[in-house]
């Protein structure tokens, strides 16, 4: 991310935050919150789906505050095995455990004077949650195997794609830690809720990836742009960035047409493997997901049998009567009303 200052001119003028794009009202509110809280040491909790840019917002909070010249240390709590996480965060003394041949500083010590970004904080174990709470309350900690408290001056920014309130109610996340982390909360909207940002993001990533990959620039046809605007982006900005890189690398010529896009993007629907995420995120009901899956399977069987309903029913392991009933319920109409 660039370290240039954010811009917030006259009232009504869009706020621009270094390294982050967004003109949608929800993103503008995020930018205003970042600028308001960045100068303080206040703990911030960033929530949002995977790929929405939580680490970018954490970096903006750090770089637009007085700690910008000090370290920003990021750690993914879900990527480190439980047995190693405590040592990674707080460090260890020599001989604290097997293979601890020398003293090692933890991420808190490395972030002293700066910011520690705890990504996927909802994955912390109860024991590590207790130790993190101690640091937030007392600004000190013990290395693994140590006996002398170590004072530390660190600003905590945490992020999660999970519902921490539900985890608190389920007893898997400490309520006192949740309230310590949730002093200021920034909710990042999914890309599907900010469609006006899709085209600017595409332009940004095409320009960026063209330079970093050292490939020839490409342009999108109007049909391709329309398909990308219709798409729901279950992987959010990260999915869009990865798609741009794929198109730059795989598409021959200077023009990207709709036929060059993945099939699920052309259809304007997420890939089938995202059905679970759609239901759990509330974007589909369970019945809608089941109907969509059943419709796809029935149509595939009918196409394989040239829309012969008797043969399609045999392929599906059901009867023609039941097949016709489900076709009627799902609104599937074949080229032949009788089907035989």
Secondary structure, 3 states (H helix, E strand, C coil): CCCCCCECCCCCCCCEECCECCCCHHHHHHHHHHHHHCCCCCCEEEECCCCCCHHHHHHHHHHCCCCCCCCEEEEECCCCCHHHHHHHHHCECCCCCCCCCCCECCHHHHCCCCEEEEECHHHCCHHHHHHHHHHHHHCEECCECCCCCEECCCEEEEEECCCHHHHHHHCCCCHHHHHHHCCEEEECCCHHHCHHHHHHHHHHHHHHHHHHHCCCCCEECHHHHHHHHHCCCCCHHHHHHHHHHHHHHHCCCCEECHHHCCHHHHCCCCCHHHHHHHHHCCCCCHHHHHHHHHHHHHHHHHHHCCCCHHHHHHHHCCCHHHHHHHHHHHCCCCCCCCCC
